[in-house]
Amino acid sequence: MKPLRIAIQGIQGSNHHQVAMEYFGPGIELEECLSFHGLVDALLHGQADKGVMAIENSIAGSIIPNYALVCENGLHIIGEHYLNIHHHLMALHGQDLPDIREVRSHPMALLQCREFLKGHPHIKMVEDVDTAETARSIRDRQLEGIAAIAPAMAADLYGLQILAREIQTIKNNATRFIVVKTTNKEWPKELVNKASVRFLTDHKRGSLATVLNVMSDCNLNLTKIQSLPVIDTPWKYSFFVDVTFEQYAHFDKAKSLLSLMTEDFRVLGEYQNARL
């Protein structure tokens, strides 16, 4: 049987790679993409079966452009996964912390480790495209005096030593990832207890409140709401909402009502809640 090919943002050793392994298990093939746009293209062009995409972080908040990518490209959310983020400082073997003059990583990783780095002012911070890509580059180019901030998996894969462990400022740091596909209906209705929807409301006082009240009346629990401007329509917003429910019939009722009450109502995904 042909193994699943999973598109990830980044390369082997990245957090996306770890999520793909935890969610799908061993034996998958990776389609490495250096951007989220590239990840979406890989799915649309049949280069991958499914994709793993970060959508929000407990510290930094929502990755807003990814909401638009899912909606505009007709992708379906078929699952989710939460990953506790651990940042480690790593470099070539034989070096110590005082030998490091520059640290490279994804901007988000640098931000999340700022307090540690402030304690080492001799180290210059340089933004890079991916945590694991930086680690691989240090290995491939044998860069002395350069360190990466990356997951422990990257140190193992690329033969680097960890100079400092768990350097993230806030230790309880988690990222929510969604699993996306070009088609839906992965789960039987009796197993579905979470959904992601998107809609527009009239630009009238109380319009959004009325929608939220309907959700509450239908026994839906709102777990996330995110607004995005509608392109080419100033001061009009679309809303991306995640809800959980105990019975699919409750969500089904809400869908019927919301499709009448809102504009361009779309169900982006029906799946299982990963945080029960």
N, C-alpha and C positions, 0 to 999 in steps of 0.2 A: 504494500500500500504506500502510495506516495506521501511523504511527510508534509505536514502543514508548512506553508511558507508565510512567515509573519514579518510584516513591515514594521520597523522601529525607527524612531528618530535617534540617530547616533549609531554607534558601532558596538561590537562585542565588548562587554565590560561596563557598559553604561547602565543607568537605572532602568531604561526602557528594556534592555536585554534581560535584566534580572526579573522584571515584571513578566515578560514573555515566558521565561522559564518557569516562574511560579504559577502562572495562570494556565499555561498549556502543557507543562511538563517537558521532560527531555525528548529529544528526537525531532525537534522542530528545525526548520531551516530559516535563516534570517535574511531579510532584504534590508540592508543598511541604507538609511537615508539621512542626509546631512541637514534636512529641513523638514518641517511639518508639511509644507507644500509638496515636497518630494515624496513623502509618505502617502499623501492622498493620491498623487499621480500613479504611484506603484499599484495602488488598489484599483484605480479606474482603468489602468492599462493591463490588468491581469497579471502583473509581476508578483503579486502577493495575494494570499487568500484572505487574510485578516490583518488588521493593524493595531498597534498599541500606541496610545497618544495621551500624554499628560494633559490634564484639564484644569487642575487647581492644586494649590499648595496651602498648607495650614498656616504658613507665615506670610507668603507673598500674595496670596489670594488667587483669583482666577487667571488663567491664561486666555485672555479674551479673544484673540484672533482665532483660536482653535474652535470656539463655538461657531463662528462664521464659516470656517472651513467645513465642518461637519454638515451644516445646514445647506450651504450654497452648492455643495457637491453631491447632495443626495445620499450621504452616508447614513448608516444605521448603527446606533449604539446597541451592542448585543451583550455587553457585560462591563464590569468595572473591577478595579483592584486597587487596594490601598498599600502603599509601600512606605515604611519608615525610612527616612533618609539619613544616611551615615556618610559623613565627609572625612576623608583621610588625606594627609599630605604625604606624597610619595615621590621618590626620585631614584636615580641610578644607585646601585649598591656602592658602598665605600664612602658615602658622604654623610655629613651630619648637618643639623639644622643651621649652624653658623655658615656653612658652605653655600647655602642657597641664597641667591641674589634676586631670583625672579620666580613667581608662581603664576601658572597659567591654568585657566579653567573657564567653564561656562559662566557668564555674568551672574546668574542666579546662585551658583555655588560660591563665587567670590563674595557676594552679598551676604550669604548665610554664614560665612566664616569670617566676617569683618572684624569681630572682636579679637579673635585669635591673631589675625594678621596685624592688627593695630599694636599688638604686643611685640611684633617683630618688624620695626620700621625699616630695617635694612632690606626687606624683601619687597620688590616692586610687583604690583598686581597687573596682570595682562589678561584681557578678555580673549577667549577662544570659543570655537564653535561647539565644542562638546567635551565633557569631562574625560571620557575614555579615549577619545581621539588625541587629546593632549598627552595622556599617558603613553599611548602607542608611539606618538611622535618622539617622545623623549627616548624610548627604547630604540626606535629605528635609526634616529640621528645621533644617538649616544650623547645627549645634551647634558653636560655637567653644569652644575650651578642652577639648574632649572628644575622646578618641582611642579607637580600637578596636584590638583584637588579632585579626587575621583573616588568611586566605590572600591571596597577592598577587592572585589572581583577583578578590577582592572590591574591591580598590583600583581595578582596571581597570574593573569593572562599574559602580561607584558614584562614579567620578571623584574619588577621594581620593588624597592624596600619602602616600607611605611615608616616615615620619620615621626609622625604625630598622628594619633588616632582620635576619632570623634571630636573634630575641631569645630563643628557647627556651634554657633552661638546658643541656639535654643535646641536642647536635646530632644524634646518631643516635637519632631519635625516630620510631617508626613505629606505625601503627595498622592492625590487621587488620579488614577489613570482610567481611561475608557478603552474598551475593545470595540473596534469599528469594522464594518463590512459593507459591501455594496448592496447586500440584500438583508432582509430581516427574517423574523419568524424562527429564531433559534430555539425558543423555549415554549413548551406547552403553557396555556393560559393559567393552569392551576399552579404553576411554579413561578409565575411572574409576580413580583411584589414591589417593583420600582419602575419608574418611567421618566423619560426626559421629553419635554414638549417645548414648542416654540410658538409664539403668537404675537400679534400686534393688537393694540387697543385703540379705541377712539380717543382723540385728544380732548377729553372732557373730564371735568372734576369727578373723581370717584370711580372712573372706569376700571382701573386696576384693582381697587378695593373690592368692587363687585365681583370680579373674576376670582379673587382670592377667597371671598366668602363662599362662592359656589364650590370651590375646591374643598373648603372646610366642611360644608354641608354634605358633600359626597364622601366624607371620611377619608380624605387624602391628607397626608402629612407633608407639608412643604419643607424640603431639606435644603433647597438652593434656589435663589433667584438672581439672575444676571441680566442687566439691560445692555443693549447695543444700539447705537444710532442706525437708522435705516439710510443707506447710501442714497444720495440724490433727493432725499426728502428731509430738509432741515427740521429739527425739533420733533421728529417722529422716531419712536423707539420700538424695537422688538424685544420681547422678554423670553429668556431661556429659563425654564423652571424644571427642577427635579422634584418628584413626589414619591412617597412610599405609601403602601396600602396593604391591608390584610386580605382583602378579597378583590379579585380582578373585576368583578361586577361593579364595584364602586368606581374604579377607574373608567370602566366602559361607560357608565352613566355620565361621568364628568366629561369624557370625550364628546359625547353627543351634545351636551349643553355648551361646552366651550367652542365647539365648531360653529355654533350659531351666534354666540356672543362676541367672538373675537374675529379679527381679520387674519387670513393666511395661517390658520391653525395647522400645525404639523406635529405628528408624533415622531420624535427623532430616535426613540428606542424604547423597547419594553424588555426588561431583563431582571436578574436577581440582585437584590440588595446585598452588597458585600460586607455591610456592617450591621449585622443583626444583633 
